[in-house]
Amino acid sequence: FGDHLRRILAAVSRDAELTVAVRQLLRGDRCGQMDFFRLRSAGIVGGADASGARFRCELYGTFLRRHLA
């Protein structure tokens, strides 16, 4: 499972806009609608729209917080 988490981190880290969006979510803020759809397409977040965005599992949030916050 560690490889999976590292791939997610690498994908987010390669894109400055997604990194900002993930950091916003980690702070409890909203991310932009386009960033939300990109993160949802990647399977990182769930929800119907940016206002309800949440990490698909607690582990994703914990791991990304450790490496991006």
Backbone atoms as SQL, in Angstrom:
CREATE TABLE atoms (id INTEGER PRIMARY KEY, chain TEXT, resi INTEGER, resn TEXT, atom TEXT, x REAL, y REAL, z REAL);
INSERT INTO atoms VALUES
  (1, 'A', 1, 'PHE', 'N', 0.822, -1.193, 0.000),
  (2, 'A', 1, 'PHE', 'CA', 0.000, 0.000, 0.000),
  (3, 'A', 1, 'PHE', 'C', 0.866, 1.257, 0.000),
  (4, 'A', 2, 'GLY', 'N', 2.090, 1.128, 0.510),
  (5, 'A', 2, 'GLY', 'CA', 3.010, 2.258, 0.543),
  (6, 'A', 2, 'GLY', 'C', 3.319, 2.785, -0.846),
  (7, 'A', 3, 'ASP', 'N', 3.488, 1.882, -1.813),
  (8, 'A', 3, 'ASP', 'CA', 3.758, 2.315, -3.185),
  (9, 'A', 3, 'ASP', 'C', 2.593, 3.140, -3.730),
  (10, 'A', 4, 'HIS', 'N', 1.392, 2.719, -3.421),
  (11, 'A', 4, 'HIS', 'CA', 0.193, 3.437, -3.875),
  (12, 'A', 4, 'HIS', 'C', 0.190, 4.861, -3.320),
  (13, 'A', 5, 'LEU', 'N', 0.476, 5.007, -2.037),
  (14, 'A', 5, 'LEU', 'CA', 0.489, 6.325, -1.415),
  (15, 'A', 5, 'LEU', 'C', 1.604, 7.194, -2.000),
  (16, 'A', 6, 'ARG', 'N', 2.753, 6.610, -2.252),
  (17, 'A', 6, 'ARG', 'CA', 3.856, 7.380, -2.848),
  (18, 'A', 6, 'ARG', 'C', 3.523, 7.823, -4.264),
  (19, 'A', 7, 'ARG', 'N', 2.789, 6.996, -5.016),
  (20, 'A', 7, 'ARG', 'CA', 2.360, 7.403, -6.372),
  (21, 'A', 7, 'ARG', 'C', 1.395, 8.582, -6.303),
  (22, 'A', 8, 'ILE', 'N', 0.483, 8.551, -5.342),
  (23, 'A', 8, 'ILE', 'CA', -0.444, 9.675, -5.159),
  (24, 'A', 8, 'ILE', 'C', 0.334, 10.936, -4.824),
  (25, 'A', 9, 'LEU', 'N', 1.272, 10.836, -3.892),
  (26, 'A', 9, 'LEU', 'CA', 2.084, 11.987, -3.512),
  (27, 'A', 9, 'LEU', 'C', 2.867, 12.519, -4.709),
  (28, 'A', 10, 'ALA', 'N', 3.457, 11.633, -5.499),
  (29, 'A', 10, 'ALA', 'CA', 4.231, 12.056, -6.672),
  (30, 'A', 10, 'ALA', 'C', 3.328, 12.768, -7.676),
  (31, 'A', 11, 'ALA', 'N', 2.143, 12.224, -7.908),
  (32, 'A', 11, 'ALA', 'CA', 1.223, 12.834, -8.871),
  (33, 'A', 11, 'ALA', 'C', 0.791, 14.223, -8.420),
  (34, 'A', 12, 'VAL', 'N', 0.487, 14.372, -7.156),
  (35, 'A', 12, 'VAL', 'CA', 0.060, 15.672, -6.637),
  (36, 'A', 12, 'VAL', 'C', 1.244, 16.648, -6.630),
  (37, 'A', 13, 'SER', 'N', 2.410, 16.176, -6.238),
  (38, 'A', 13, 'SER', 'CA', 3.586, 17.040, -6.134),
  (39, 'A', 13, 'SER', 'C', 4.062, 17.555, -7.483),
  (40, 'A', 14, 'ARG', 'N', 3.827, 16.806, -8.532),
  (41, 'A', 14, 'ARG', 'CA', 4.247, 17.227, -9.880),
  (42, 'A', 14, 'ARG', 'C', 3.430, 18.400, -10.404),
  (43, 'A', 15, 'ASP', 'N', 2.271, 18.617, -9.837),
  (44, 'A', 15, 'ASP', 'CA', 1.362, 19.654, -10.327),
  (45, 'A', 15, 'ASP', 'C', 1.155, 20.698, -9.226),
  (46, 'A', 16, 'ALA', 'N', 1.689, 21.891, -9.452),
  (47, 'A', 16, 'ALA', 'CA', 1.628, 22.942, -8.429),
  (48, 'A', 16, 'ALA', 'C', 0.190, 23.287, -8.038),
  (49, 'A', 17, 'GLU', 'N', -0.727, 23.309, -9.002),
  (50, 'A', 17, 'GLU', 'CA', -2.125, 23.642, -8.697),
  (51, 'A', 17, 'GLU', 'C', -2.767, 22.577, -7.816),
  (52, 'A', 18, 'LEU', 'N', -2.482, 21.315, -8.091),
  (53, 'A', 18, 'LEU', 'CA', -3.051, 20.245, -7.260),
  (54, 'A', 18, 'LEU', 'C', -2.438, 20.261, -5.861),
  (55, 'A', 19, 'THR', 'N', -1.163, 20.591, -5.781),
  (56, 'A', 19, 'THR', 'CA', -0.529, 20.686, -4.463),
  (57, 'A', 19, 'THR', 'C', -1.219, 21.756, -3.633),
  (58, 'A', 20, 'VAL', 'N', -1.492, 22.896, -4.233),
  (59, 'A', 20, 'VAL', 'CA', -2.201, 23.975, -3.532),
  (60, 'A', 20, 'VAL', 'C', -3.598, 23.504, -3.132),
  (61, 'A', 21, 'ALA', 'N', -4.288, 22.819, -4.025),
  (62, 'A', 21, 'ALA', 'CA', -5.650, 22.347, -3.737),
  (63, 'A', 21, 'ALA', 'C', -5.650, 21.353, -2.573),
  (64, 'A', 22, 'VAL', 'N', -4.696, 20.440, -2.559),
  (65, 'A', 22, 'VAL', 'CA', -4.618, 19.462, -1.463),
  (66, 'A', 22, 'VAL', 'C', -4.317, 20.181, -0.152),
  (67, 'A', 23, 'ARG', 'N', -3.420, 21.146, -0.183),
  (68, 'A', 23, 'ARG', 'CA', -3.117, 21.899, 1.041),
  (69, 'A', 23, 'ARG', 'C', -4.345, 22.658, 1.536),
  (70, 'A', 24, 'GLN', 'N', -5.157, 23.180, 0.621),
  (71, 'A', 24, 'GLN', 'CA', -6.388, 23.856, 1.026),
  (72, 'A', 24, 'GLN', 'C', -7.319, 22.869, 1.729),
  (73, 'A', 25, 'LEU', 'N', -7.467, 21.688, 1.158),
  (74, 'A', 25, 'LEU', 'CA', -8.331, 20.682, 1.777),
  (75, 'A', 25, 'LEU', 'C', -7.791, 20.254, 3.143),
  (76, 'A', 26, 'LEU', 'N', -6.482, 20.136, 3.254),
  (77, 'A', 26, 'LEU', 'CA', -5.878, 19.746, 4.527),
  (78, 'A', 26, 'LEU', 'C', -6.130, 20.796, 5.607),
  (79, 'A', 27, 'ARG', 'N', -6.242, 22.067, 5.206),
  (80, 'A', 27, 'ARG', 'CA', -6.543, 23.141, 6.157),
  (81, 'A', 27, 'ARG', 'C', -8.038, 23.241, 6.461),
  (82, 'A', 28, 'GLY', 'N', -8.842, 22.482, 5.729),
  (83, 'A', 28, 'GLY', 'CA', -10.281, 22.559, 5.922),
  (84, 'A', 28, 'GLY', 'C', -10.947, 23.580, 5.026),
  (85, 'A', 29, 'ASP', 'N', -10.186, 24.142, 4.081),
  (86, 'A', 29, 'ASP', 'CA', -10.725, 25.108, 3.133),
  (87, 'A', 29, 'ASP', 'C', -11.258, 24.386, 1.901),
  (88, 'A', 30, 'ARG', 'N', -11.960, 25.132, 1.057),
  (89, 'A', 30, 'ARG', 'CA', -12.440, 24.581, -0.216),
  (90, 'A', 30, 'ARG', 'C', -11.358, 24.722, -1.268),
  (91, 'A', 31, 'CYS', 'N', -11.359, 23.793, -2.193),
  (92, 'A', 31, 'CYS', 'CA', -10.479, 23.929, -3.349),
  (93, 'A', 31, 'CYS', 'C', -11.347, 24.357, -4.531),
  (94, 'A', 32, 'GLY', 'N', -10.711, 24.733, -5.613),
  (95, 'A', 32, 'GLY', 'CA', -11.450, 25.131, -6.803),
  (96, 'A', 32, 'GLY', 'C', -12.188, 23.954, -7.423),
  (97, 'A', 33, 'GLN', 'N', -13.243, 24.258, -8.144),
  (98, 'A', 33, 'GLN', 'CA', -14.073, 23.212, -8.753),
  (99, 'A', 33, 'GLN', 'C', -13.274, 22.337, -9.723),
  (100, 'A', 34, 'MET', 'N', -12.444, 22.960, -10.574),
  (101, 'A', 34, 'MET', 'CA', -11.644, 22.172, -11.533),
  (102, 'A', 34, 'MET', 'C', -10.642, 21.280, -10.813),
  (103, 'A', 35, 'ASP', 'N', -9.991, 21.816, -9.780),
  (104, 'A', 35, 'ASP', 'CA', -9.048, 21.005, -9.002),
  (105, 'A', 35, 'ASP', 'C', -9.776, 19.856, -8.314),
  (106, 'A', 36, 'PHE', 'N', -10.972, 20.145, -7.801),
  (107, 'A', 36, 'PHE', 'CA', -11.764, 19.089, -7.172),
  (108, 'A', 36, 'PHE', 'C', -12.027, 17.952, -8.154),
  (109, 'A', 37, 'PHE', 'N', -12.454, 18.296, -9.360),
  (110, 'A', 37, 'PHE', 'CA', -12.754, 17.244, -10.337),
  (111, 'A', 37, 'PHE', 'C', -11.505, 16.468, -10.729),
  (112, 'A', 38, 'ARG', 'N', -10.377, 17.146, -10.803),
  (113, 'A', 38, 'ARG', 'CA', -9.132, 16.443, -11.121),
  (114, 'A', 38, 'ARG', 'C', -8.748, 15.487, -9.987),
  (115, 'A', 39, 'LEU', 'N', -8.869, 15.942, -8.748),
  (116, 'A', 39, 'LEU', 'CA', -8.547, 15.086, -7.600),
  (117, 'A', 39, 'LEU', 'C', -9.540, 13.927, -7.478),
  (118, 'A', 40, 'ARG', 'N', -10.801, 14.210, -7.771),
  (119, 'A', 40, 'ARG', 'CA', -11.802, 13.134, -7.713),
  (120, 'A', 40, 'ARG', 'C', -11.555, 12.114, -8.817),
  (121, 'A', 41, 'SER', 'N', -11.181, 12.570, -10.000),
  (122, 'A', 41, 'SER', 'CA', -10.873, 11.656, -11.109),
  (123, 'A', 41, 'SER', 'C', -9.697, 10.750, -10.764),
  (124, 'A', 42, 'ALA', 'N', -8.763, 11.290, -10.003),
  (125, 'A', 42, 'ALA', 'CA', -7.590, 10.511, -9.588),
  (126, 'A', 42, 'ALA', 'C', -7.912, 9.574, -8.423),
  (127, 'A', 43, 'GLY', 'N', -9.107, 9.719, -7.849),
  (128, 'A', 43, 'GLY', 'CA', -9.499, 8.845, -6.744),
  (129, 'A', 43, 'GLY', 'C', -8.998, 9.289, -5.388),
  (130, 'A', 44, 'ILE', 'N', -8.529, 10.528, -5.305),
  (131, 'A', 44, 'ILE', 'CA', -7.963, 11.019, -4.047),
  (132, 'A', 44, 'ILE', 'C', -9.036, 11.588, -3.134),
  (133, 'A', 45, 'VAL', 'N', -10.012, 12.265, -3.719),
  (134, 'A', 45, 'VAL', 'CA', -11.101, 12.836, -2.924),
  (135, 'A', 45, 'VAL', 'C', -12.435, 12.308, -3.433),
  (136, 'A', 46, 'GLY', 'N', -13.437, 12.487, -2.603),
  (137, 'A', 46, 'GLY', 'CA', -14.794, 12.132, -2.978),
  (138, 'A', 46, 'GLY', 'C', -15.703, 13.311, -2.697),
  (139, 'A', 47, 'GLY', 'N', -16.931, 13.196, -3.092),
  (140, 'A', 47, 'GLY', 'CA', -17.911, 14.255, -2.881),
  (141, 'A', 47, 'GLY', 'C', -18.576, 14.627, -4.195),
  (142, 'A', 48, 'ALA', 'N', -19.663, 15.363, -4.090),
  (143, 'A', 48, 'ALA', 'CA', -20.414, 15.763, -5.280),
  (144, 'A', 48, 'ALA', 'C', -19.836, 16.998, -5.941),
  (145, 'A', 49, 'ASP', 'N', -19.252, 17.880, -5.125),
  (146, 'A', 49, 'ASP', 'CA', -18.648, 19.095, -5.676),
  (147, 'A', 49, 'ASP', 'C', -17.585, 19.595, -4.703),
  (148, 'A', 50, 'ALA', 'N', -16.953, 20.709, -5.050),
  (149, 'A', 50, 'ALA', 'CA', -15.835, 21.216, -4.254),
  (150, 'A', 50, 'ALA', 'C', -16.245, 21.538, -2.815),
  (151, 'A', 51, 'SER', 'N', -17.474, 21.950, -2.604),
  (152, 'A', 51, 'SER', 'CA', -17.901, 22.302, -1.247),
  (153, 'A', 51, 'SER', 'C', -18.013, 21.075, -0.343),
  (154, 'A', 52, 'GLY', 'N', -18.165, 19.899, -0.918),
  (155, 'A', 52, 'GLY', 'CA', -18.258, 18.680, -0.122),
  (156, 'A', 52, 'GLY', 'C', -17.055, 17.770, -0.268),
  (157, 'A', 53, 'ALA', 'N', -15.953, 18.321, -0.774),
  (158, 'A', 53, 'ALA', 'CA', -14.756, 17.505, -1.012),
  (159, 'A', 53, 'ALA', 'C', -14.203, 16.968, 0.301),
  (160, 'A', 54, 'ARG', 'N', -13.832, 15.703, 0.272),
  (161, 'A', 54, 'ARG', 'CA', -13.200, 15.058, 1.421),
  (162, 'A', 54, 'ARG', 'C', -12.295, 13.962, 0.880),
  (163, 'A', 55, 'PHE', 'N', -11.254, 13.661, 1.610),
  (164, 'A', 55, 'PHE', 'CA', -10.366, 12.590, 1.172),
  (165, 'A', 55, 'PHE', 'C', -11.121, 11.268, 1.193),
  (166, 'A', 56, 'ARG', 'N', -10.866, 10.427, 0.197),
  (167, 'A', 56, 'ARG', 'CA', -11.596, 9.161, 0.080),
  (168, 'A', 56, 'ARG', 'C', -11.394, 8.281, 1.286),
  (169, 'A', 57, 'CYS', 'N', -10.226, 8.349, 1.888),
  (170, 'A', 57, 'CYS', 'CA', -10.024, 7.605, 3.130),
  (171, 'A', 57, 'CYS', 'C', -9.128, 8.432, 4.049),
  (172, 'A', 58, 'GLU', 'N', -9.235, 8.191, 5.317),
  (173, 'A', 58, 'GLU', 'CA', -8.479, 8.945, 6.312),
  (174, 'A', 58, 'GLU', 'C', -6.977, 8.807, 6.094),
  (175, 'A', 59, 'LEU', 'N', -6.553, 7.652, 5.630),
  (176, 'A', 59, 'LEU', 'CA', -5.131, 7.417, 5.388),
  (177, 'A', 59, 'LEU', 'C', -4.570, 8.375, 4.348),
  (178, 'A', 60, 'TYR', 'N', -5.321, 8.667, 3.294),
  (179, 'A', 60, 'TYR', 'CA', -4.866, 9.612, 2.270),
  (180, 'A', 60, 'TYR', 'C', -4.604, 10.979, 2.910),
  (181, 'A', 61, 'GLY', 'N', -5.544, 11.448, 3.699),
  (182, 'A', 61, 'GLY', 'CA', -5.382, 12.740, 4.352),
  (183, 'A', 61, 'GLY', 'C', -4.197, 12.762, 5.305),
  (184, 'A', 62, 'THR', 'N', -4.056, 11.705, 6.085),
  (185, 'A', 62, 'THR', 'CA', -2.947, 11.617, 7.039),
  (186, 'A', 62, 'THR', 'C', -1.609, 11.601, 6.314),
  (187, 'A', 63, 'PHE', 'N', -1.514, 10.789, 5.277),
  (188, 'A', 63, 'PHE', 'CA', -0.264, 10.672, 4.525),
  (189, 'A', 63, 'PHE', 'C', 0.084, 11.982, 3.834),
  (190, 'A', 64, 'LEU', 'N', -0.875, 12.592, 3.158),
  (191, 'A', 64, 'LEU', 'CA', -0.619, 13.839, 2.447),
  (192, 'A', 64, 'LEU', 'C', -0.317, 14.977, 3.415),
  (193, 'A', 65, 'ARG', 'N', -0.952, 14.984, 4.570),
  (194, 'A', 65, 'ARG', 'CA', -0.667, 16.011, 5.582),
  (195, 'A', 65, 'ARG', 'C', 0.783, 15.895, 6.041),
  (196, 'A', 66, 'ARG', 'N', 1.236, 14.698, 6.249),
  (197, 'A', 66, 'ARG', 'CA', 2.604, 14.477, 6.700),
  (198, 'A', 66, 'ARG', 'C', 3.619, 14.994, 5.680),
  (199, 'A', 67, 'HIS', 'N', 3.306, 14.878, 4.391),
  (200, 'A', 67, 'HIS', 'CA', 4.277, 15.204, 3.357),
  (201, 'A', 67, 'HIS', 'C', 4.078, 16.571, 2.704),
  (202, 'A', 68, 'LEU', 'N', 2.896, 17.147, 2.816),
  (203, 'A', 68, 'LEU', 'CA', 2.624, 18.407, 2.110),
  (204, 'A', 68, 'LEU', 'C', 2.303, 19.586, 3.024),
  (205, 'A', 69, 'ALA', 'N', 1.925, 19.319, 4.245),
  (206, 'A', 69, 'ALA', 'CA', 1.502, 20.423, 5.124),
  (207, 'A', 69, 'ALA', 'C', 2.662, 21.134, 5.771);
